[in-house]
Amino acid sequence: MTSEINIDYVLNLEGEPCPFPAMASINAYEDMQSGEVIEIISDCPQSINNIPVDAKKRGHEVLLVEQDGPTFRYIIKHL
């Protein structure tokens, strides 16, 4: 599925403690245009409770949430 998604931005937040990944994601949405897609990578365990929820609250579409060991990968479409 992800091979069909054009990713405009990558935000690698590995090693960043909470709440920084959630805050950085919100800041990134503010700089994006409608229809653009961002890939967010985080190994903060709390990010699973923040990043997808914050994206939906702001009206964006969560295209993918994936976990590989301690690392989460989120793909969000700015709407």
N, C-alpha and C positions, 0 to 999 in steps of 0.2 A: 504494500500500500504506500509506504513512504517513498518509494522510488518514483511515484507519480506526483509527489508534492514538490513544488518549487519553493525552496527555502531562501528567503531574502536576507535573514540575519541569523547569526549564531551567538548565543550568550552562554559562555562556558563559566559556570559558577562553582566548579569543583573546588573544594577546600574552603569555601566561604560558609561561615556559620549563620544560622538563622538569627535574626530575620532578614539578613542581607539579600538572599536570593529572591525572596518575595518582593522586597522593596526595589531591587534592581529590575525585576521583571515589570513591575508597574511603571517604572521610569521609562523602560524601553517601549512599552505600548504607546506612551505619550509622543514618542518620536516617530512612530510608524504611520503609514498611510493605510486607508481602508483596502483590504484585499491582500496586504502583505503578510508574510508568514515568518514566524520566528521559531527557532529551535532553541530550547533552554535546557541546559545540562546542569544537574545539581546532585551532590551527594549528601545534602542536608536531609536527614530523615523527615523533618517536619515539612519539607517542601511539598510533599504529597498532599498535605492538608491545606496548603496555602496557594500554590501557584495555579492549579486548575480552578479552584473556587474563586480566587480573585479575578482570573480571566473571564469566567462566566458572569460574575457580578458586573464586570465592565462591558458586557455585551459581546465579548469575543468568543470565537469558536475553538474549542479544544479538539484538535484533530487526532492527537495521539498522546497517550501516557504509557510509557514503557519503562520497565525496571530491569537492569542488568547488574546483579549483585547489589552493592550499596548505591549505585548510580541510577538516577532517574533522568529520563529524557521526555521532554514535553514539546509538542509542536502545537503552536497557537496561531490561529488566523485572526488578524485584526479586522473587525467589522465596523 
